Amino acid sequence: MKTWHWIALGVVFLISLVLEFGFMEIKSPHWWNHIPAFYAIWGFIGCVAIIYISKWLGKLFILSDEDYYDR
């Protein structure tokens, strides 16, 4: 990307930050929206859970014994 693309992107980013945190009032009925970085933490926990559950299911159903073909 050209330099002016990055400058335009930075200006739009700064304007959106100022508008969101300076002028917009957040009215949320949910208590978890007031926790900083809640959705980032929730996403991380979800990814870790997916990894461990898939490993458990893989060991339970997919992996077979070493003597599978000898039986």
KEMARTOR-895195 format. One record per residue (C-alpha): residue number from 0; x negated, y negated, z. Coordinates in nm, 3 decimals. Layout:
REM residues N
{NUM {X Y Z}}
...
***
This chain:
REM residues 71
{0 {0.000 0.000 0.000}}
{1 {-0.109 -0.349 -0.067}}
{2 {-0.195 -0.597 0.204}}
{3 {0.121 -0.800 0.160}}
{4 {0.329 -0.484 0.215}}
{5 {0.168 -0.435 0.556}}
{6 {0.213 -0.802 0.644}}
{7 {0.581 -0.792 0.546}}
{8 {0.629 -0.471 0.745}}
{9 {0.465 -0.626 1.051}}
{10 {0.680 -0.940 1.027}}
{11 {1.000 -0.735 1.001}}
{12 {0.886 -0.522 1.295}}
{13 {0.815 -0.824 1.514}}
{14 {1.145 -0.990 1.423}}
{15 {1.337 -0.673 1.508}}
{16 {1.157 -0.644 1.843}}
{17 {1.237 -1.003 1.935}}
{18 {1.602 -0.962 1.833}}
{19 {1.650 -0.632 2.012}}
{20 {1.485 -0.715 2.342}}
{21 {1.557 -1.085 2.350}}
{22 {1.911 -1.136 2.229}}
{23 {2.100 -0.808 2.217}}
{24 {2.270 -0.688 2.533}}
{25 {2.280 -0.312 2.570}}
{26 {2.609 -0.189 2.713}}
{27 {2.573 0.182 2.762}}
{28 {2.820 0.401 2.947}}
{29 {2.558 0.671 3.005}}
{30 {2.321 0.669 3.301}}
{31 {2.038 0.834 3.108}}
{32 {2.006 0.545 2.865}}
{33 {1.861 0.334 3.147}}
{34 {1.563 0.570 3.194}}
{35 {1.260 0.445 2.998}}
{36 {1.151 0.684 2.721}}
{37 {1.429 0.929 2.806}}
{38 {1.477 1.050 2.449}}
{39 {1.103 1.096 2.397}}
{40 {1.079 1.306 2.713}}
{41 {1.396 1.498 2.622}}
{42 {1.257 1.571 2.275}}
{43 {0.926 1.692 2.418}}
{44 {1.103 1.924 2.662}}
{45 {1.321 2.053 2.378}}
{46 {1.018 2.127 2.158}}
{47 {0.841 2.310 2.440}}
{48 {1.158 2.512 2.507}}
{49 {1.190 2.605 2.139}}
{50 {0.828 2.726 2.134}}
{51 {0.857 2.942 2.445}}
{52 {1.199 3.085 2.354}}
{53 {1.079 3.175 2.004}}
{54 {0.767 3.342 2.146}}
{55 {0.983 3.540 2.389}}
{56 {1.225 3.646 2.114}}
{57 {0.934 3.740 1.888}}
{58 {0.783 3.965 2.152}}
{59 {1.123 4.113 2.232}}
{60 {1.249 4.190 1.880}}
{61 {0.976 4.151 1.618}}
{62 {0.659 4.297 1.767}}
{63 {0.644 4.676 1.764}}
{64 {0.430 4.926 1.946}}
{65 {0.097 5.034 1.800}}
{66 {0.218 5.391 1.750}}
{67 {0.525 5.283 1.557}}
{68 {0.436 5.488 1.247}}
{69 {0.314 5.794 1.442}}
{70 {0.658 5.873 1.579}}
***
